Amino acid sequence: MEEMMLNFQLRRDYPYPIVDIKDTSKQSRDRLWSWRKREDV
């Protein structure tokens, strides 16, 4: 809808996202939560 209102096209006017947000956020959460198990933290 925004593409039509603003005459905007993904890839033509702006590149597709380089990073997959869902995958990257899960990796980050897993990494951060794994620190809770460490003794030195």
PyMOL commands that set and color helices and strands:
alter all, ss='L'
color gray80, all
select helices_A, chain A and resi 2-6+21-37
alter helices_A, ss='H'
color red, helices_A
deselect
rebuild
show_as cartoon
